Amino acid sequence: MRRIFYASGSFLTSDAIAASVLNYADALTRTNGSDVVTFPIVHSNGALGDASVLIGPASQLASASEETDLPEPGDDGLLQELERKTLLVGVPRPLVQTGTTKFALDEFE
């Protein structure tokens, strides 16, 4: 498992979830975007729970491996959603400018 360090705290989660959260945070940083991500964690007493974090350009996230006998949380739906969001953030979208307002073309689809 991996421990994600965020602000003044940390969260224990699966390797896959930690990697997905950090990859998505990296993608958001490149576009000055932000988002709130909720993911499953394991508390120190072994209970499963969840954490919500705001990630974006000002976020300072890190992760480290941690050996534990605690159950590893999983969420395939979350992993797929984070992968989808990471890919979407990295896709350039053409902008149209009308007067002083800019908007992405796909905002009207």
Buried (B, 14 or more C-beta within 10 A) or exposed (E): BBBBBBEEEBBBBBEBBBBBBBBBBBBBBEEEBBBEBEBBBBEEEEEEEEBEBEBBEEBEBEBEEBEEEBEBBBBEEBBEBBEEBBEEBEEEEEEEEEEEEEEEEEEEE
